[in-house]
Amino acid sequence: MGTNPAMGMGALWSQERPPEEGQPTERSRWQAMARQLLTTVLFLSVLLGSCVLFVYIFWSCRPRVPLPSPLGEPSSLCLFVPSSELFPTDPCDTPVCRRLLEHYLKSGNISVAPCTDFFSFACGKAKGTLAEEIKRQLQRILESSGSWHPGSEEEKAFQFYSSCMDTDAIEAAGAGPLRQIIEELGGWQISGNWTSLDFNRTLRLLMSQYGHFPFFRAYLSPHPSPPHQPVIQIDQPEFDIPLGQELEQKNYAQILREYLSYLNCLGELLGGNPSKVQEHAYLSISITSQLSRFLRPPGQQRTQGKLFQMVTIEQLQEMAPAIDWLSCLQATFTPMSLSPSQLVVVHNLDYLQDMSKVLEKQLLEHRDFLQSHMIFGLVEALSPALNSKFQDARRLLNQKVRELTEQPPMPTRPRWMECVEQTDAAFKPTLAAMFVRETFSPSTQSAAMELFTAIKDALITHLRRLPWMDEETRKKAHDKVTQVQVTMGAPEWALKPALARQEYNDTHLRPSYLQSFLSSLRSRQARIIQSSFQPSPHHRWKVSPWEVKAHYSPSDHMVVFPAGLLQPPFFHPDYPRAVNFGAAGSIMVLELLRIFSHLLLPGFCLACDNRAILQCLEHHYAAFPLPNGTSFYGFRTLQEDVADMGGLAIALKAYNNRLSWHRGETTLPRLDLSPHQLFFLSYAQVMCREPSTQDSQDPHSPPSLRVHGPLSNTPAFARYFSCPYGTPLNPSRRCQLW
């Protein structure tokens, strides 16, 4: 008969035990009761914790009494707090945070709901920009009292600025200093005392001594192709008056009349006979109008594949014989030693050939008028250093032209701002060293580098997870980001002022501000030439340390973040991390993405599956209303729109990464914003500026669109601000780009 093994073992085991072992003992009963009690306690603990969490969430979203904050409606700031926000927060009550709070309170607009118009919510009352605040800092530096060593570069910079601000002395000098310069050029037929000079001699003097190029531009710059060695480059001129570029242009005839009136005013201010001035002014406008017809827009040059050509000076002489190229370039770029076989880069050879034909005809028929045309141009170029009558005439011309071309009027600039800019141009290394010394400490530089490292790491990680990017493009982008160099704050010559002390031996300040202006101009031209051939790459630093725009140098594969950009309200070591990541962090992402963002556009990444995404992006941006006077240009701004999207997405990812490693965050008192809400607010603050007409050549979308486009495509924004479904910043459809 078969036996169940289990039953057999059980029977055997039960038969071998004493009868009392088959019943529960007192000890076993207590153990069972303890286990049951422990289970009950654990269950009640979980239940209690859930209740506490629910009460906290309910309490955080209760109706509130409005706080004295103009940054939005208190009820709209109530949100479901995700687990990432459930960490300790402390108010930052330091002086630097209180100043930031004051800035935010002045910038925001209480009447706008953040889910509808976050740009106005963050920037509705913004006055001025960071760039303007930086100029005020430079003004304070140049107007501060300090004891400088006699003859030092600091003393020269202060004296130059003071001379520019001394308008009484400039007015008293009148047109005298300018007449002296014209005499050195051989005089002017319209005002007597005139000597007919050789055309190329006058042109050579204008180029070398006054930095004025009336018919073309010539400058020293790295070659457009590797290895980017310095080379002379010759390009078409940039006429600041829109003459002849579009012959069918609206109000074209009236623009000509306004320009003619301006030249008449210049001639009369210099003592010219009115009838003779009118004749010479008319011929000058005719020359400018003829040359304007030959200009080629940069976009057209790219389309036609004629960005530049390499020719020798001898070949250029044959193709455009009206100019004595060797003597003019040699005088301009001394101490370079040039020869007819010297190669130069030409950016629009067709223009130079047509220009030469116009000049040859003028030299045969109107030689004296051609010299007048060059002097008219010089007076225009020197107008910033002349008295108020010359500047008022120029200001009136600009105003009339902007009206006729339907552009908004230019705001009136205070004298100190113009003098700061002219001192910047004349004494950049010295002023840079003083600015860095006052505004960019080693601790600020260290904190900025730490932020950049976090941003760069987040981008590298994120590149591996983009499903639409093919492997080859991913590798190219990865290599470019990992190999890029970074310079934070300022170049070596600004961080070590001693390097700049030999820069100004040839800058001589004169009794006349105009003469000091010209001396600094010649000194600056010499410095540019000398530094271009130095082995150190520091001369390639393209922006001043006080600039608020980052820069990428392809020749050095280096990103540069100037000290001016790493200032309040965008960055400070003592700010809440949310502010630094949202503002300065998103800017850092933008510059890193600019290294390879062209790879993401159609035609550059044939294997990328992103065409539908880019089309989605165009429709996404086009759906937002724009302020009056601004326009959305679609595909033209697409590359920067892609970068803006990435700037927000990667900066947010980097911030979340930092929170996961470093628990706890600070907030701003009285603002009633969570850390992530503060992150989005600081991101929008980067775009704050007063509305203006959108420049048709600007590669960016209008400021409000640069805020709303990325934020509305970011689900986290809608979550942290509790935006109702279907509101502008919580749309039903998003583009899955980053």
C-alpha positions in Angstrom: 0.0 0.0 0.0 1.4 3.4 -1.0 2.4 5.8 1.8 2.4 9.7 1.6 6.0 10.6 2.6 4.9 13.8 4.3 2.3 12.1 6.3 4.6 9.3 7.3 7.3 11.8 8.5 4.7 13.7 10.3 3.3 10.7 12.0 6.7 9.5 12.9 7.7 13.0 14.3 4.4 13.4 16.3 4.7 9.9 17.7 8.2 10.5 19.0 7.3 13.7 20.8 5.9 13.8 24.3 2.1 14.5 24.3 2.5 18.1 25.7 4.8 19.2 22.8 1.9 19.0 20.4 0.2 22.0 22.1 1.2 25.7 22.1 3.4 26.7 25.1 3.1 30.0 27.0 6.3 31.3 25.4 5.1 30.7 21.9 1.8 32.4 22.5 3.7 35.6 23.6 5.9 35.5 20.5 2.9 35.3 18.2 1.2 38.2 20.0 4.5 40.3 19.7 4.7 39.6 15.9 1.0 40.6 15.5 1.6 43.8 17.5 4.7 44.7 15.5 2.8 44.2 12.2 -0.1 46.5 13.4 2.4 49.2 14.5 4.1 49.2 11.1 0.8 49.4 9.3 -0.4 52.3 11.4 3.0 54.1 10.8 2.6 53.8 7.0 -1.0 55.0 7.3 0.0 57.9 9.5 2.8 58.9 7.2 0.5 58.9 4.2 -2.0 61.1 6.1 0.7 63.6 7.1 1.9 63.8 3.4 -1.7 64.3 2.3 -2.3 67.0 4.9 1.0 68.8 3.9 0.0 68.8 0.2 -3.5 69.9 1.0 -2.2 72.6 3.4 0.3 73.9 0.8 -2.4 74.3 -1.8 -4.9 76.0 0.5 -6.3 79.4 -0.5 -3.9 82.0 0.8 -3.9 85.6 1.7 -2.0 87.5 -1.0 1.6 88.3 -0.2 3.1 91.7 -1.0 4.8 90.2 -4.1 4.1 91.6 -7.7 5.3 88.4 -9.3 1.9 86.8 -9.8 -1.3 85.7 -8.3 -0.8 83.8 -5.1 -3.4 81.2 -6.0 -1.6 80.5 -9.3 1.6 79.6 -7.4 -0.1 76.8 -5.5 1.1 73.5 -6.9 1.3 69.8 -6.3 4.7 69.5 -4.8 6.6 66.6 -6.4 9.0 64.5 -4.3 12.0 66.4 -5.6 10.7 69.6 -3.9 10.3 67.8 -0.5 13.6 68.9 0.9 14.6 71.5 3.5 14.6 75.1 2.2 15.9 78.1 4.0 15.4 81.8 3.1 18.5 83.5 1.8 18.5 86.8 3.7 22.0 88.0 2.8 22.4 91.5 1.2 23.1 90.0 -2.2 19.8 88.0 -2.0 17.9 91.0 -0.8 19.1 93.0 -3.8 18.1 90.1 -6.1 14.6 90.1 -4.4 14.3 93.8 -5.0 15.2 93.4 -8.7 12.6 90.6 -9.1 9.9 92.6 -7.4 10.6 95.6 -9.7 10.6 93.5 -12.8 7.5 91.4 -12.4 3.9 92.3 -13.3 1.2 91.4 -10.7 -1.6 91.6 -13.2 -0.5 88.8 -15.5 -1.1 85.1 -14.8 2.1 83.1 -15.3 0.4 80.3 -17.2 -0.8 82.7 -19.8 2.1 85.2 -20.3 5.1 84.3 -18.3 7.3 86.8 -20.1 5.1 89.7 -18.8 4.9 87.9 -15.4 8.7 88.0 -15.1 9.6 91.0 -17.2 6.5 93.2 -17.4 8.1 96.1 -15.5 11.7 95.5 -16.4 13.7 98.7 -16.9 17.0 98.5 -18.7 19.2 95.5 -19.2 22.3 93.9 -17.6 24.4 95.5 -20.3 23.3 99.0 -19.2 24.0 98.1 -15.5 27.5 97.0 -16.5 28.1 100.3 -18.2 27.1 102.1 -15.0 29.6 100.0 -13.2 32.3 101.2 -15.6 31.1 104.7 -15.2 31.5 104.4 -11.4 35.0 103.0 -11.9 36.1 105.8 -14.2 34.6 108.5 -12.0 35.9 107.2 -8.7 38.7 109.1 -7.1 42.1 107.3 -7.1 45.7 108.1 -6.9 47.5 106.7 -10.0 51.1 106.8 -10.8 51.9 109.7 -13.2 51.9 108.4 -16.8 50.4 105.0 -15.9 47.8 103.4 -18.1 45.2 103.9 -15.4 45.9 107.6 -15.3 45.7 107.9 -19.1 42.3 106.1 -19.1 40.9 108.4 -16.4 42.2 111.5 -18.2 40.8 110.3 -21.5 37.4 109.8 -20.0 37.5 113.2 -18.2 38.5 114.8 -21.5 35.5 113.2 -23.2 33.2 114.4 -20.4 34.5 118.0 -20.6 31.9 119.2 -23.0 32.7 122.9 -22.2 36.3 122.5 -23.5 35.0 120.6 -26.6 32.4 123.3 -27.4 35.0 126.0 -26.9 37.4 124.4 -29.4 34.6 124.3 -32.0 35.6 123.1 -35.4 39.2 124.2 -35.0 40.8 120.8 -34.3 38.9 119.3 -37.3 40.0 122.1 -39.7 43.6 121.4 -38.7 43.2 117.7 -39.7 41.7 118.7 -43.0 44.6 121.1 -43.6 47.0 118.1 -43.1 45.1 116.3 -45.8 45.6 119.1 -48.3 42.6 121.3 -47.3 39.1 121.3 -48.8 38.0 123.1 -51.9 34.7 124.1 -50.5 36.2 126.0 -47.6 39.3 127.6 -49.3 43.0 126.8 -48.5 43.0 123.8 -50.8 45.8 121.8 -52.4 44.9 119.2 -55.0 46.6 116.0 -53.8 47.1 112.6 -55.4 44.0 110.4 -54.8 45.9 107.4 -53.5 48.0 109.6 -51.2 44.9 111.0 -49.5 43.4 107.5 -49.3 46.6 106.1 -47.8 46.5 108.8 -45.1 42.9 108.2 -44.3 43.4 104.5 -43.9 46.6 104.6 -41.9 46.3 107.7 -39.8 42.5 108.0 -39.2 41.2 104.4 -39.6 38.8 105.6 -42.3 38.0 103.3 -45.3 35.7 105.2 -47.7 35.5 102.6 -50.5 36.1 99.2 -48.9 37.1 97.6 -45.6 40.6 96.2 -44.8 41.4 94.5 -41.6 43.6 91.8 -40.1 41.8 88.7 -38.9 42.4 84.9 -38.6 42.0 83.1 -42.0 38.5 81.7 -42.4 39.9 78.2 -42.9 42.3 76.2 -40.7 44.9 76.8 -39.4 43.4 80.3 -39.0 46.6 82.2 -39.4 46.3 86.1 -39.3 45.8 87.5 -42.8 44.7 90.8 -44.4 41.0 90.6 -45.4 39.3 93.0 -47.8 35.6 93.3 -47.9 32.8 95.6 -49.2 32.0 98.7 -47.1 29.2 99.1 -44.7 27.1 102.2 -45.5 25.2 103.2 -42.4 22.7 105.1 -44.7 20.5 102.7 -46.8 21.3 104.3 -50.1 20.8 102.4 -53.4 20.6 99.0 -51.8 17.0 98.7 -52.9 16.2 101.2 -55.6 12.5 100.6 -55.2 12.7 101.2 -51.5 9.9 103.2 -50.0 10.7 106.9 -49.4 14.1 106.4 -51.1 14.0 109.9 -52.7 13.3 111.5 -49.3 16.2 109.6 -47.7 18.5 111.1 -50.4 17.2 114.5 -49.6 17.8 114.1 -45.8 21.3 112.8 -46.4 22.0 115.8 -48.8 20.8 118.1 -46.1 23.1 116.5 -43.6 26.2 116.9 -45.8 25.3 120.5 -46.5 25.2 121.1 -42.7 28.7 119.5 -42.3 30.1 121.7 -45.0 28.6 124.9 -43.6 29.8 124.0 -40.0 33.3 124.0 -41.5 32.9 127.4 -43.1 32.1 126.3 -46.6 30.4 128.4 -49.3 26.7 127.1 -49.3 26.4 126.9 -53.1 29.7 125.1 -53.4 28.9 122.8 -50.5 25.7 121.8 -52.2 27.4 120.9 -55.4 30.1 118.8 -53.7 27.5 117.1 -51.4 25.4 116.1 -54.3 28.3 114.5 -56.1 29.3 112.7 -52.9 25.8 111.2 -52.6 26.0 110.1 -56.2 29.2 108.2 -55.6 27.8 106.5 -52.5 24.6 105.5 -54.4 26.6 104.0 -57.3 28.8 101.9 -55.0 25.7 100.8 -53.0 24.3 99.0 -56.1 27.3 96.6 -56.1 26.9 95.5 -52.5 26.0 91.9 -52.0 24.1 90.7 -48.9 26.1 88.2 -46.8 23.3 85.6 -47.2 23.6 85.9 -51.0 27.3 85.4 -50.7 26.8 82.1 -48.8 24.1 81.0 -51.3 26.4 81.6 -54.2 29.4 79.9 -52.5 31.5 83.0 -52.8 32.4 83.6 -49.1 36.0 84.5 -50.0 38.8 84.2 -52.5 42.5 84.2 -52.0 44.4 86.5 -54.4 47.8 88.2 -54.3 48.2 91.9 -54.0 49.5 91.9 -57.6 46.5 90.1 -58.9 44.2 92.5 -57.0 46.0 95.4 -58.6 45.3 94.0 -62.0 41.6 93.4 -61.2 40.9 96.8 -59.4 43.6 99.2 -60.7 42.2 102.4 -59.3 43.6 101.7 -55.9 47.4 101.5 -55.2 46.9 98.4 -53.1 50.4 97.7 -52.0 51.2 101.3 -50.7 47.8 101.7 -49.0 47.9 98.3 -47.3 51.6 98.7 -46.4 50.9 102.0 -44.7 47.8 100.6 -42.9 49.4 97.4 -41.6 52.9 98.6 -40.6 55.1 97.0 -39.3 54.1 94.1 -41.6 56.3 93.7 -44.6 54.2 93.3 -47.7 55.1 92.5 -51.3 53.2 92.1 -54.5 53.1 88.3 -54.0 51.4 88.7 -50.5 48.2 86.7 -50.4 45.0 88.5 -49.1 41.5 87.3 -48.5 38.9 89.0 -50.7 35.2 88.7 -49.7 33.5 90.3 -52.7 35.8 90.5 -55.7 33.0 91.6 -58.0 32.3 94.7 -55.8 36.0 95.7 -55.9 36.2 95.4 -59.6 33.0 97.5 -60.1 34.2 100.0 -57.5 37.5 100.5 -59.4 35.6 101.3 -62.6 33.5 104.0 -60.7 36.7 105.5 -59.2 38.5 105.6 -62.5 35.7 107.5 -64.1 35.5 110.0 -61.2 39.3 110.5 -61.4 38.9 111.5 -65.0 35.9 113.7 -64.7 35.6 114.9 -61.0 39.0 114.4 -59.3 38.4 117.3 -56.8 34.9 116.0 -56.0 36.3 112.6 -55.1 38.6 114.2 -52.5 35.6 116.1 -51.1 33.7 112.8 -50.9 36.5 111.3 -48.8 36.6 114.3 -46.4 32.8 114.2 -46.0 33.2 110.5 -44.9 36.0 111.4 -42.5 33.9 114.1 -40.8 31.1 111.6 -40.4 33.4 109.1 -38.8 34.9 111.6 -36.4 31.5 113.1 -35.3 31.5 111.2 -31.9 34.6 113.3 -30.9 33.3 116.6 -32.2 31.2 119.3 -30.6 27.4 119.2 -30.2 26.6 120.9 -33.5 28.2 118.0 -35.4 26.6 115.4 -33.2 23.2 117.0 -33.3 23.3 117.0 -37.1 24.1 113.3 -37.1 21.4 112.6 -34.5 18.8 114.4 -36.6 19.8 112.5 -39.8 19.5 109.1 -37.9 16.1 110.2 -36.6 14.7 111.1 -40.0 16.0 108.0 -41.7 14.5 105.7 -39.0 11.2 107.5 -39.5 11.3 107.0 -43.2 12.3 103.3 -42.9 9.6 102.8 -40.3 12.0 102.0 -37.5 11.4 103.0 -33.9 13.4 106.1 -32.7 16.7 105.5 -31.1 16.7 106.4 -27.4 18.7 109.5 -26.4 22.0 108.3 -24.8 23.6 110.2 -22.0 27.1 111.7 -22.5 28.7 109.4 -19.9 27.6 106.3 -21.8 29.2 107.5 -25.0 32.4 108.4 -23.1 32.5 105.0 -21.4 32.3 103.3 -24.8 35.0 105.5 -26.3 37.3 104.9 -23.3 36.6 101.2 -23.7 37.8 101.3 -27.3 40.8 103.3 -26.4 42.0 101.6 -23.2 40.4 98.2 -23.2 43.1 96.2 -21.4 43.4 98.7 -18.6 39.7 99.2 -18.1 39.2 95.4 -18.3 41.8 94.9 -15.5 40.1 97.4 -13.3 36.6 96.0 -14.0 37.7 92.4 -13.2 39.5 93.5 -10.0 36.2 95.0 -8.7 33.6 92.6 -9.9 35.1 89.1 -10.5 36.8 87.6 -7.5 38.6 84.2 -7.5 35.6 82.7 -5.5 33.2 83.9 -8.3 35.4 82.3 -10.9 35.6 79.1 -9.0 31.8 79.0 -8.5 31.2 79.7 -12.2 33.6 76.9 -13.2 31.7 74.5 -10.9 28.4 75.5 -12.5 29.9 75.0 -16.0 31.1 71.5 -15.1 27.7 70.5 -13.9 26.1 71.9 -17.1 28.6 70.2 -19.4 28.2 66.8 -17.6 24.4 67.0 -17.9 24.7 67.7 -21.6 27.1 64.9 -22.3 24.8 62.4 -20.4 21.7 63.8 -22.2 23.3 63.3 -25.7 23.3 59.6 -25.2 19.5 59.5 -24.7 18.3 61.4 -27.8 16.4 58.9 -29.9 16.2 61.0 -33.0 20.0 61.6 -33.3 21.9 59.0 -35.3 25.1 57.5 -33.9 27.5 59.4 -36.1 26.0 62.8 -35.3 25.9 61.8 -31.6 29.6 61.0 -31.6 30.5 64.3 -33.4 28.4 66.3 -30.9 29.9 64.3 -28.0 33.5 64.9 -29.1 32.9 68.6 -29.7 31.5 69.1 -26.2 34.1 66.9 -24.4 37.0 68.5 -26.1 36.0 72.2 -25.8 38.1 74.5 -23.8 36.6 77.2 -21.5 37.7 80.5 -20.3 35.8 82.0 -17.4 35.5 85.7 -16.6 38.5 87.4 -18.4 41.6 86.7 -20.5 45.0 86.5 -19.0 45.8 90.1 -19.9 42.9 91.3 -17.7 43.6 88.9 -14.8 47.2 90.0 -14.8 47.2 93.8 -15.3 51.0 93.9 -15.7 50.6 92.4 -19.1 48.8 95.6 -20.3 51.2 98.2 -19.0 53.3 98.3 -22.2 50.2 98.8 -24.4 50.0 102.5 -24.1 53.5 103.9 -24.6 52.5 105.3 -28.0 49.1 106.8 -26.7 49.6 110.5 -26.1 46.8 112.6 -24.6 46.5 116.1 -26.3 44.8 119.3 -25.2 42.1 118.7 -27.8 39.9 115.7 -27.2 39.7 115.0 -30.9 43.5 114.7 -31.1 43.5 112.3 -28.1 40.8 110.3 -29.8 42.9 110.0 -32.9 46.1 109.1 -31.0 44.2 106.3 -29.2 42.8 105.1 -32.5 46.3 104.8 -34.0 47.6 103.1 -30.9 44.8 100.6 -31.0 45.4 99.7 -34.6 49.1 99.1 -33.9 48.2 96.8 -30.9 45.8 94.8 -33.1 48.5 94.1 -35.7 51.2 93.3 -33.1 49.1 91.0 -31.0 47.8 89.1 -34.1 51.3 87.6 -34.6 51.9 86.6 -31.0 52.1 82.8 -30.4 49.7 83.0 -27.5 46.0 82.5 -28.4 44.9 85.2 -25.9 44.6 87.8 -28.6 41.7 85.9 -29.9 39.5 86.8 -27.0 36.8 88.5 -29.0 34.7 90.2 -26.3 35.4 92.6 -23.5 35.3 91.2 -19.9 32.3 93.4 -19.2 30.3 92.0 -22.2 27.1 90.2 -21.4 27.3 87.8 -24.4 29.2 84.5 -24.4 31.5 83.7 -27.4 32.6 80.6 -29.1 36.0 80.7 -31.0 36.1 77.9 -33.7 39.8 78.5 -34.3 40.6 77.7 -30.7 37.6 75.5 -30.0 37.0 77.6 -26.9 33.9 79.0 -25.2 34.3 82.3 -23.4 32.0 83.5 -20.6 32.9 87.1 -19.8 32.8 88.5 -16.3 30.0 90.8 -17.2 27.8 87.9 -17.9 28.5 86.3 -14.6 27.1 89.2 -12.6 23.8 89.8 -10.7 21.0 89.2 -11.4 22.3 86.2 -13.5 24.9 84.8 -11.2 26.4 85.1 -7.8 28.2 82.5 -5.6 25.7 83.2 -2.8 22.5 83.0 -4.8 20.1 80.1 -4.5 21.3 77.4 -6.9 18.0 77.6 -8.7 18.9 81.2 -9.8 22.4 80.3 -11.0 21.3 77.2 -13.0 18.2 79.0 -14.5 20.0 82.1 -15.7 23.8 81.6 -16.1 23.4 77.8 -16.5 21.0 78.1 -19.4 23.3 80.6 -21.1 26.2 78.1 -20.8 24.1 75.4 -22.4 23.2 77.7 -25.3 26.9 78.3 -26.0 27.8 74.6 -25.8 24.9 73.8 -28.1 26.0 76.4 -30.6 29.1 74.4 -31.2 27.1 71.7 -33.0 23.6 73.0 -33.3 23.9 73.3 -37.1 24.2 69.5 -37.2 20.6 69.3 -36.1 19.2 71.2 -39.1 17.9 69.6 -42.3 20.7 69.1 -44.8 23.4 68.8 -42.1 22.2 65.6 -40.4 20.8 63.4 -43.2 20.5 60.4 -41.0 18.8 62.2 -38.1 15.1 61.5 -37.7 14.3 65.0 -36.7 12.5 66.6 -39.7 9.0 66.1 -38.1 10.3 67.5 -34.8 11.6 70.6 -36.5 8.4 71.1 -38.4 6.5 70.7 -35.1 8.8 73.3 -33.6 8.0 75.9 -36.3 4.2 75.4 -35.7 4.7 75.5 -31.9 6.4 78.9 -32.0 4.1 80.3 -34.6 1.1 79.7 -32.3 2.1 82.4 -29.9 0.9 86.0 -30.3 3.7 88.6 -30.5 3.9 92.3 -29.4 3.4 95.0 -31.9 6.4 95.6 -34.1 7.9 92.1 -33.7 7.7 89.2 -36.2 8.4 85.5 -36.2 10.6 84.5 -39.1 10.2 80.7 -38.9 13.0 78.8 -40.4 15.5 81.7 -40.2 15.4 81.5 -36.4 15.1 77.7 -36.2 18.7 77.0 -35.3 18.5 79.5 -32.3 15.1 78.2 -31.3 16.5 74.7 -31.1 19.3 76.0 -28.9 16.8 77.9 -26.7 14.8 74.7 -26.2 18.0 72.8 -25.3 19.2 75.6 -23.0 16.2 75.3 -20.8 16.0 71.5 -20.9 19.7 70.8 -20.1 19.9 73.5 -17.4 16.8 72.0 -15.7 18.3 68.5 -15.9 21.6 69.8 -14.4 19.8 71.5 -11.6 17.8 68.4 -10.7 21.1 66.4 -10.8 22.6 68.8 -8.3 19.6 68.6 -6.0 19.8 64.8 -6.0 23.4 65.0 -4.7 23.1 68.1 -2.5 19.8 68.0 -0.6 18.5 71.3 0.6 18.1 74.7 -1.2 17.7 78.3 -0.4 14.8 80.6 -1.5 14.1 84.3 -1.6 12.0 85.6 1.3 8.7 87.3 0.6 8.7 85.8 -2.9 6.5 82.8 -2.2 8.2 80.8 -5.0 9.4 77.2 -4.7 13.0 76.5 -5.8 11.9 75.2 -9.2 9.6 78.1 -9.8 12.5 80.3 -9.0 14.6 78.4 -11.6 12.0 79.2 -14.3 11.8 82.8 -13.2 15.5 83.3 -13.4 15.5 81.6 -16.9 13.0 84.2 -18.1 15.0 87.1 -16.6 17.8 86.5 -19.1 15.4 87.6 -21.9 14.0 90.7 -20.1 14.2 93.8 -22.2 11.8 96.5 -23.3 9.8 95.5 -26.5 11.3 96.9 -29.7 10.9 96.3 -33.4 12.5 92.9 -34.3 15.6 93.3 -36.5 15.0 91.2 -39.7 18.6 90.0 -39.5 18.4 88.9 -35.9 18.9 85.1 -35.8 16.8 84.9 -32.6 13.1 84.9 -32.1 11.6 87.9 -30.2 12.3 87.9 -26.4 8.8 86.9 -25.4 8.9 84.0 -27.8 12.3 82.9 -26.5 10.6 82.6 -23.1 7.2 81.1 -24.1 8.5 78.7 -26.7 10.8 76.6 -24.4 8.6 76.9 -21.3 5.4 75.7 -23.0 7.4 72.8 -24.3 8.5 71.8 -20.8 6.0 69.7 -18.8 7.8 70.5 -15.6 6.9 74.2 -15.9 3.2 73.5 -16.1 3.5 71.0 -13.2 5.4 73.4 -10.9 3.1 76.3 -11.7 -0.1 74.2 -11.7 -1.1 75.5 -15.2 -4.5 74.3 -16.2 -4.6 72.0 -19.3 -5.0 74.0 -22.5 -3.6 77.3 -21.2 -0.9 78.8 -23.5 2.0 77.4 -21.3 0.4 74.0 -20.9 -0.6 73.1 -24.5 -2.2 69.9 -25.6 0.7 69.1 -27.9 4.5 69.4 -27.4 7.5 68.7 -29.6 9.8 66.0 -28.2 13.1 67.5 -29.1 15.3 67.5 -26.0 
